[in-house]
Amino acid sequence: MKKYIILIIIIIAIVLLLYKPENEELRIRIIANSNSSIDQQMKDDVANKLKKTLKETRNLSIIKEDVEYVISKYDVNYEVNVEIKDQKFPPKYLGDEVIPGGVYKTLVIEIGKAQGKNYWSILYPEYFNCSFEDVNSGDVEFRWWIIDILKGE
């Protein structure tokens, strides 16, 4: 009987260690091919598509297909790399709030040479769809989810 109880405790411990809740904080980083206006618009279109896709799935294959579909409308031959990895982010200020810096689990999408400005957003917890441009330059662009909806984006 003791063996069964120990076995059950071990199984429960393993499950708890492997379980990651679906709403765990995840950041998104989309790096444009270049800083040209077309590449930057493409990056923004990818970000807008991801807002919808990520409500339905976190399957990297589906995400990559959606990104490639958006890019295909621009008639360019860019490779797309999509992966989830740890990325270091500096702290950012949003009004009186501080979004802490640190290393975070991040959905990274690299378009083409990935040498342009990047979009990043925090999916969870309360900063959903607050995006920042060119994280390292100090040139910060604030965008709000509700304004994007009102504009039809």
C-alpha positions in Angstrom: 0.0 0.0 0.0 2.9 2.4 0.8 4.4 1.8 -2.6 1.1 2.9 -4.3 0.9 6.0 -2.2 4.5 6.9 -2.9 4.0 6.2 -6.6 0.9 8.5 -6.7 2.8 11.3 -4.9 5.6 11.0 -7.4 3.2 11.1 -10.4 1.4 14.2 -8.9 4.7 15.9 -8.3 5.9 15.3 -11.9 2.6 16.6 -13.3 2.8 19.7 -11.2 6.4 20.4 -12.3 5.5 19.9 -16.0 2.2 21.9 -15.9 2.4 25.4 -17.2 -0.8 27.4 -17.1 -2.1 28.7 -20.5 -2.2 32.3 -19.2 1.5 32.4 -18.2 3.1 35.7 -19.2 4.3 35.5 -22.7 5.9 38.3 -24.7 5.8 38.7 -28.4 8.7 40.1 -30.4 8.4 40.7 -34.2 11.5 41.8 -35.9 11.1 43.4 -39.4 13.4 42.6 -42.3 14.5 46.3 -42.4 13.4 49.8 -41.4 11.9 50.5 -44.9 8.3 51.7 -44.7 7.1 48.6 -46.5 8.9 46.2 -44.1 7.6 48.2 -41.1 4.0 48.1 -42.4 4.4 44.3 -43.0 5.6 43.9 -39.4 2.5 45.8 -38.1 0.2 43.7 -40.3 1.8 40.6 -38.8 1.3 41.9 -35.3 -2.4 42.6 -36.0 -2.9 39.1 -37.4 -1.2 37.6 -34.3 -3.6 39.4 -32.0 -6.3 37.2 -33.5 -4.3 34.0 -34.0 -3.0 33.9 -30.4 -6.5 34.0 -29.0 -7.1 30.7 -30.7 -3.8 28.8 -30.6 -0.1 28.8 -29.6 0.8 26.2 -32.2 4.0 27.4 -33.8 3.2 25.8 -37.1 -0.1 27.6 -37.4 1.4 30.9 -36.3 4.2 30.6 -38.9 1.6 29.8 -41.6 -0.4 32.9 -40.6 2.8 35.1 -40.7 3.8 33.7 -44.1 0.2 34.4 -45.4 0.4 38.0 -44.3 3.9 38.4 -45.9 2.7 36.8 -49.2 0.5 39.8 -49.8 3.6 41.9 -50.1 5.1 39.8 -52.9 8.5 39.4 -51.2 10.6 36.3 -50.7 11.4 36.6 -47.0 12.1 33.6 -44.8 10.2 33.5 -41.5 11.5 32.1 -38.3 9.1 31.5 -35.4 10.2 30.2 -32.1 9.6 30.5 -28.3 12.7 31.4 -26.4 13.9 33.4 -23.4 14.7 37.0 -24.3 16.1 39.8 -22.1 14.0 43.0 -21.9 14.9 46.3 -20.2 12.3 47.9 -17.9 9.8 50.2 -19.5 7.6 52.9 -18.2 3.9 53.1 -19.1 2.6 56.3 -17.5 3.1 55.7 -13.7 3.5 52.0 -14.2 6.8 50.2 -14.5 6.9 47.1 -16.7 9.8 45.2 -15.1 12.8 44.2 -17.1 14.2 40.7 -17.0 14.4 37.5 -19.0 10.9 36.4 -20.3 9.5 33.6 -22.3 9.0 35.2 -25.7 7.4 34.3 -29.0 10.0 35.6 -31.4 9.1 36.1 -35.1 12.0 37.1 -37.4 11.0 38.3 -40.9 13.7 38.1 -43.6 17.1 39.4 -42.3 15.4 40.6 -39.1 17.5 43.8 -39.1 14.6 46.3 -38.7 12.8 47.8 -35.8 10.9 45.4 -33.7 7.4 45.2 -32.2 6.9 43.8 -28.8 4.0 43.2 -26.6 3.1 41.5 -23.4 0.2 39.2 -23.7 -0.3 38.7 -20.0 -1.1 39.8 -17.4 -2.7 43.3 -17.5 -0.6 44.9 -20.3 -2.3 43.1 -23.2 -1.6 44.8 -26.5 0.5 47.6 -25.2 3.3 47.6 -27.8 6.7 49.2 -28.0 8.8 50.0 -31.0 12.6 49.6 -31.2 13.1 48.5 -27.6 16.8 49.4 -27.4 16.7 52.8 -29.1 14.5 54.6 -26.5 12.2 55.6 -29.4 9.0 54.2 -27.9 5.6 54.1 -29.7 2.6 53.4 -27.5 -0.4 51.7 -29.1 -3.6 50.7 -27.4 -5.8 47.7 -28.2 -9.1 49.6 -27.9 -7.8 52.3 -30.3 -6.7 49.7 -32.8 -10.2 48.1 -32.7 -11.9 51.5 -33.2 -9.6 52.1 -36.2 -10.6 48.7 -37.6 -7.1 47.2 -37.3 
